[in-house]
Structure formats: structure tokens, C-alpha cells
Amino acid sequence: MSRLPVAGLIVLFGWVVCDRQVDAGEPAGRYAVVVRKDVETGAWGKVVRALEAKHKGKTFVYETSLEEVRKDVGAYHPRYVCFVCQPTEDFPDFALVANRFCRGLDDDPYVDAIWGILTGLDETHALELAKSESVIIQRAFTKTLGAWLDWVPAGNYVTEWTRQRGELGEKRPGEQFSLRSGGPANDAEDARLVQKLFTEDRFDLIIGSGHGGHHNWMLMYPRGNGFLTAHDGQLTMTAPGVELPVVASRPKVYWAVGNCLTGVVNSGRNSYKNSYALAWMKNGARQYLGAVQSTWYELNWNMADWFLKQEGRWTFSESLFLLRQWSNYLLAENIVSGRDREGTEFTDGIFVLYGDPALEARVEKTREPALDETLDIQEIGAPGAVRINYHVKVNFVGEGNKRTAEKYNGWRIFAYLLPCQVTNVKVEKSDFARVVVPGETILWDAGQGLTAGEERSLTFTARRLED
């Protein structure tokens, strides 16, 4: 792809791949399975075949290095890339390589496909995950940022902060999130309550933060003696005087938004048999998003701007993809510098989605989204030629330190996933200071934060290549 400045705008040219005409917010596209030859030809081959059948996908087989198939995968222009790996893979290293691979399918700095890693405790477990059905999030559990529950129909909150010990919260259908005191007074009570909530098995989304490791999660932050620990695919809650199993089966997604290392799965020092992520995927999690290194920067928290605050417009995996596009705009356009830039570069590469990246896992709408976004695509004559109209109106600006909050004067930069890739972009009119269209997305920069009630529009022509 190449760049062309147009009246203060930046336009990127890419290929178009549309398998079918779809409504905005429901993108379809080609599905690539990428797998090492010895995995594909062995018992795990049935996992590959299941993904091919489910998504009408195409498989790309390499001997030793992903670089062997990068150009072929790029020429295929996939919407999704699923790396099928045995659990013995060194995932911290592989995740970084996979991340670079999915940025190298063309020549711009942006991510070129929604990607994930499908693995399991064994091939049977991986096959179950490959065959997973959609997850609609109606009830969530969080041990951080209880106010996030205002974006889901219902949910429960238990504080992770030792300084706020005893704080609880609940979101009931049709009501706002509310806090109350009188919760757990010590680690043992905290462990018993969280174990009870998990084993009641009512949650479609679990959000975790605080200290974590390859095999466990510390329930309180910054220190505590309550842990949820994985061993041989099983989960056990422990604290002084407490040792209780956690068993669940309800389909869900797990977002380890602020945990270190729970995405490691397997490495030289840590066996997949004791993987926290895989244990949860054995207990109902259809997708797991976690970090493969220790993290000190909060980039991944901004994913809530897509996954939660747009009220089901984007799936779990699409939201991670859009966050990556957004973060790469910050880097490519030098919006961040110093320690902020260092943290953005670092965090962007270490969060990994496990599971089928095309899985439909989204929030059930319970209120108006933070942004009203509409996309209209009109055929304009020549085969594949289209005019695209995008419009956004701000409904909500939140509090706190995230980049779309009041501290930053609202929504300055955002990303929207197009229903197909586009090329030959020519901007006809725009209310934004800058726009980037890297084939797969619209990235807009208003130049200043947009507050509630403000609106912006963009109209451009492009070409799409029918499949």
C-alpha cells in the first residue's frame, strides 16, 4: 500500500476482498489457517479441517518459519488469520512473530488481518474450541472498573484493591451499576465469594486485572493471599483456610485486561498443563485474551471503547484488531512520545487472543452506544466502484484517564472496521482533520476531542474487488 496526502488527509491504498455484501458491523471475509507441516499432517489435522469447513477457509502450511508463507497469505487478502498450534509451542516468542506476520501482509504499518491462536490441552480440546458457537454477553463479572458493567445488561463486581476491600457492585437489567459496602473483609472471604460466583456459572464475560502468572491469578492488588490456580486443566481457589474447586461450562470469553503473563500458555519454564488460560478454556472460555509478558502499561484497557462502549457493534476479536489499528495510528503519526510511545509499542505486541478469531462474541445491546456510527455504501457505475459515506455522532464521554475520556476532551481518534477491504480511495469531503484508510478500516483523527452531541462525516470513493 502507498500513501497519498489529500487536503490534510492521509489515504492508504489497499486491495478489496468482499466475499459477500454485508451490513456495516458484520464484516465477512476470507479465512486463512496457518499451521506448521508436522502439526497439519498429524492428529491436529482434524482441527485444521474443522476450521476449513466452518469458514470455507484456505490452509497455508510452513515447514519451520512463518516467513515461508507470508507472501502467499498476503496475496490471499484474508480477513481472519488463525494460527493452529500445539500446546507445546513457545507462545511468548510465537505471539510476537505472529503479530509481526499479520502486519507484514502488505507494506503499510497497520495490521492486515484479525488474528488469533487456536490451541488446546490436546487436539480434542482444540477441536471443541474450533467448533464453538457464538457467545452473546448478557452478564459479566469484573474485579476491576465496576462501572464497565453499565455497558452490559447485567453483572457483578468485586474490588481487587486492598485499599477498597469490602467494596461490591452489581448491575441489574434495566438499572444502572451500583456500589455497596459490606463485602469480603479478608482474603479468605474474598476467595470464597469469587469461587461461589464462578461456580454458579452465570457469566458470559469475565474481566480480570492485577497480578497474574502463567498458572495463576492473585485476586487482590497490589498484594494478597487469595489465588485462582490452574493445574492439569483444573482451577482451584485458595486462600488461608480455603481450598475450593472452580468448575464451569457456560460459554464465555475471558478478558485478562490488566494481568501479567496469563497468556503465556507454554514456554521453556512453564508447562501448558498448568496454563491458566487453557484451564479457563477447559471451563467454558471460547476465547481468552491475555499477555505473554509482564505489562506495566494500560493500552489494552482502551479496547473497552470498542468491545463494551459500542454495545455489540464489534466482536471480542474485532475490538482487539481495532485497538491495534488505533495504537498503530498513534505510533505512525507520532501522536505519542517518550514513555507513552514506549508503552504503546510494547503493549501492542504482547496481548494475544486464543481461540477462533472469527468467533461471534459480542455484548447484547442494553443502552445507546457511546458513538452512533453509520456506514452507507453505494454502487457508482464501474464494476467494484463504490461511494462510501461514514458518519459519527458522540453520545457519551466517560471519566478517568483513558484517551477517550473527559481528561482528553473526548473522542479524538478512533477506528471503524469496513465490511471489506478497499483500494483507490479518493476523499470527496471530510469533517475530520486527518483520515487514514489502510484497506480494512477507517481511522479518523478529529484534531481535537469530540464531546457529546458533536458529529463528523466522511465521504470517499473506492474500488472493491469481488471475490
N, C-alpha and C positions, 0 to 999 in steps of 0.2 A: 504494500500500500504506500501511497505517496501523500504528501501534504500540499494543500493549496490555501493560502490566506485569501479570504474574500471579505472585504469591508469589515475588518476586525474579527472575522470568524476564522476558525480553522476547520477545514474539511478533510477527512481522510477517505481515500478510495479503497473499496474492498469488493470482493465477489458477493454475489447474491445466491443464496440457495434457499428456495421455498419448496418444501415437499407438498404443501397444500395451503390454500388460503385459510387463514385463521383470524380470530378476533384478537385485538391487542390484549396482552396479558396472558395469552395462551399460545406461546410460540411452539412451533414444531420444527423439526429439522433432522438432518442425518445423524446417525448414532454410530460412533466408532468404538470398537472394542480393541484395546491394545494389550497384548499379552506376550510373555516370553514363550519361546517354542516348546521348551520342556514342560511348561505348565499346560499349554494348549493341547499337547499330544497325550497328556496323562489323564488321571482321574478327574482333574479340574476342567477338562474339555467340556464336560456336560454343563458347567456354569457358563462357559462361553457360548455354547449352543442355545442355552436358555435365553441369554441376552439378545442374541441374534434374532431368535424367533419373536421375542417380546417386542423388540423395537425395529424389526426389519433392518438390523444393523450389519455393518461390514467389519470383519476382523482383520487386524494388522498384526502380523507375527514377527518378532525380532529374535535374534539369537542371543546377543549379550548386551546391546545398548539400544536405548530408545531412539538414538540418533539415526539408526538404520531405517526407521520408518517415518521419520518426521516429515520429509518432503511428500511422501505418499499420503499421509494423513492430512497434511495441509492442502493438497490438491483435491481431496475429498470434501473439504469445507464442512466439517461436522458441526452440528450444534452442541452435541454432547460427546465427551470422550470418557470412557470407563476403562480404567486400568484394572485388570484382573490379576491379583497377586495371591500367592500362597502366604499363610501367616508367618512363615519363616523369613520373609523379606526383611531387609533392614529399612524400616519405614522412615526414620528421620532423614536418611540420605535419599531414599526413593522419592519422598514427598517433595523435596527441593528440586530434584531432577524433573519430576512430573510437572511441577509448577513452571519451570523454565521451558519445558517442552510445549506446553499449551500457550505460551507467549511467543513461541517461535514458529508457529504455523504460517505466519506471514511476516512482513518486515516492519510492522508498527510496534510501539511499545505496549500495546494493550493485549489483554487476554483474548484468545481467539475461540475458546470453547468453554462450556460449562463442564467441569471435570470432577471426577471422584474416583476413589479406590474401592473396589469391591473385593473383600476378603472375608474370612470367617475362621472359626476354630478348626474347621475341616471343610472338605468340599461339600458335604451335606448341608452344613450350616450356611455356607456361601450360596448354595443353590436356593435355599429358603429365602435368603435376602434378595437374590436376583428375581425371585418370583413375587416379591412384596407388592401388595396393592396400595392404593393411595391412603394418605393419612390426613384427616380433617381435624384441625386443632380446635377443640371446644373447651378444654380445661388444661391449665398449665400449672406447674409447680416452679417456684423460683426461690432461691436462697440469696438473691441479690436484686436490687432495684424493684421492689414490690410494685411500684407504680406502673411498671410494664404490663401488669395484669389488666390495666384499663383498656388494653388493645385486644384482649381475648374475651370470649363470652364469660368464662369463669376461671377461678384458680385460687391457689393457696400460696402464701408467703411465710417463710420463717427466716428471721435475720441470720446473717453469717457474722455480723460484727460483735465482738465481745463487748464493746462499749454500749451496744444496744441490746444486750442479752435480755430475753423475755419479750421482745417485740414480735408480734404476729400480724398477719394481714389476710384478708380474703376478698375476692371479687365474686359476687353473686350475679347470676344472669339478670340483666336489666338494671343493675345498680353500679355505682362507682366503687373502686377499690377503697377499702377502709382499713385503718390500723387499729390495733388494740394492744394492751399490755397484758401481763399475766401468763406469758408463755414460759418455755423451759428456763429454769433457774441455774442449771449446770449442764455439763457435757452429757451426763447420763440421761437426763430428761430430754435434752435436745436429740440425742441419738434415738431414744425410744419413740419420740413423736415423728421424726422423719421416717423411721422404719415403718411405723404404722401407716403413714400417708402413702408411702411407696407400695406397701403390700396390699393396701386397699385397691391399688391398681386402677385409678380413675383418670390418670393424666395422659394427655396426648403429646405434651411437650414438657421436658424437664430442662431447667436452666441452672447451671452450676457455676460458681466462682470460688475464689480463694485458692489456697494451696492445694496442689494435686501432684500426683506422681503417676508413673506408668501403671501402677497397680492399685492406687487408692485415691481417695478424696478426703481432705480434712474438712469437717463440717463447719467449724468456726474459724474466723480470721481476725487478727493475724496469727493466733495460736490457739490450740485446743487439744483435747484428748479424745475427741469423737471422730471415728473414721468409718468410711464405707470402703471395704477392701475386696478385691477380686482374687479368686483362686480357682483354677480349672473351670472357668466359665460360670462360677457361682459368686454371689455377692453376700457379704456378711457385715453387719453393723456392729461396731464395737465401741465401747467407752468403759470407764471404770465401773465394774459390776454388770456390764451389758455385753452380751454376745448373741445377736439375733440374725436369722437369715432374712434376706430380701429376695422375694420371688415374685416375678411379674411376667405377664404375657401380652398385655394390651399393646397394640401397635402404636408407636410413638416416635418422636425424634428427640435427640438429646443434644443440647447446645452447651458445651463447656466453654462459655464465653470468656471467662477470666481465669481458668485453671491452667497451670503449667503441666505439660508432659503427659496428660491423659491420652493424647493422640499418638503416643509412641508405638503402641501395639506390640512391636518386637524390635529389638536391637541386640547388639553384641552382649550387653549386660542384662537385658530384660527379656524374658520369655513371653511369647504370645499367650501361653497357657494361663498367665496371671494378668492378662491385659484388662484394664478397667473398661476400656471402650468395647472390647469384644464380649466381655461379661454382660454389659448392658445390651449389646446386640443379640445376646442369647436370651435376654429377659425383655424382649419386645421392641427395642430400639431398631427402627428400619434404616435410620441414618444417624450417624454420630459425627459431630463437628468438634474437633479438639486440636490442641497444639502439640507439635512434635519436639518443641524446645521450651525452655523456661521463658516466660514472657513478662516484660515489665512495662509494656505499652498497650494502650487501650483501643487500638484500631478496630479490632473485631466487634467491639461494643456498638459501633456505628451501623452494623448490619441490621439492627432493630429498625432503622429508618426505612428499610425495605420490607423486611420479613414481618414485623409487627405493625408498624405505623401506616402501612398501605392496605391493611385489612384484607389480606388474602390475594392481593393483586399478583404477588410473586411467591414462588415456592421457596423452600428452605435453600435448595441448591442455587436457584436463580438469584436469591438475595446475596449469597456469598460471591457469586460471579459479579453482580453489580457493585458490591463493595470493592472488589478488586479493580474493576474498571475505574471507579471513583478515586481510589487511592493512587492508581497509576496516573490519573489526570493531575492530582496534586503534585506528583513527582515530575511528570513530563513538563508541566507548565511552571515548575518552581514556585508552587504555592506554599510549600513547607520548606524549612531550612533548619540547619543545626540539629539539635537533639530531636526535634519534631520530625525532620526528614529521616534521620537515622532510625527512629522508631517505626515510621511508616514503612520504610524499606524492609526492616527486619520482620515485623509482624505479618506483613502481607504474604511472606513466603512460608510461614510455619504453621498456619492453620489449614487443616485437611478435612475434607468431607469423606467419610467412609459410608459405603452403600451405593446404590444405583443413582447416578446423578440426574436421571430423568424421572425419578420418583416424584409423584404429585403429593407434596406435603405442604399444606398451606393453612393459614388461620381462617376460621369461619368468621365472616363479617359480623361485627357487633355494634359498629358505630361508623360515622363518616370517617374516611381516611384522612391522614394529615395533609395529603395532597390530592386534589382531583386532577387526574391526568387522562387526557383523551388523545386518541390517535385515529386519524382518518386517512385511508389510502385509496386513491382514485387512479384508475387506468387512464392514460392520456394519449393513447394512439399507437405508437410503435410497440412491437412485442416487448414486454417486460418494462416498458416505460411507465412510471408512476409519479404522482404528486402526493407528497405526504405532509399532512398538517398535524402538528403536535401542539397541545395546549395544556397549561398547568395553572391551577389556582391553589393558593395556600389556604388551608382550613385551620391549621394548628401549628403553633411554635412552642416547643417544650422548654423546660427548665434544665439546669445542670450545665455541664462542661462540654457536652458533645457538640460537634461542629454545626449542627442544625438548630442549636438551642438559642435562647434569647441572648446569651453571652456573645454569640457571633452574629447577632441581629437576624437570625432566622436562616432560611434555606438559600444559600448562595450557590452551591454546586451540587448537582445531582445527576443521576444516570437512569435511563429508561431503556428497557430491553425491547428491541424491534422484533416483530414476528418473523422476520427473515433478514438475511444479510443484504446490504445494498452497495452499489457502486455508482460511479459517475454522478456524485452528489453535486447539485448546484442550488445554493440557497437563493430563494426568491425574496423572502422577508424574514426578519427576526427581531424580537424584543430583547434578546439576550446580548450580553457583552461579548461572549465567545461561545462557540459551539464546536464540538468535535463529534464526527460520526465515523467511528472506526469499524464500519461494516456491520457490526452486531448491535450497536447501541447508539443512543443519542446521549451525549454528555454535554450538559449545559452549565454555563457559568454566568450568573446574573450580574456579576461585578460587585454586587453588594447583597446582603441578606434580604430575602423576601419575607415579609411578615403576613399575618392573617389577612385575607381579603385581596392580596396582590395577585396579579395574573401576568403570564407571559405566553407568547406564541412563537412558533417557528413553522415556516413553510419551505420545503425544498423538493426538487425533482430528483429522481434517481432511476436507476435501472436494476431490475431484478432478473435473475436467470432461473427460469422454471426448471425443476428437476427433470 
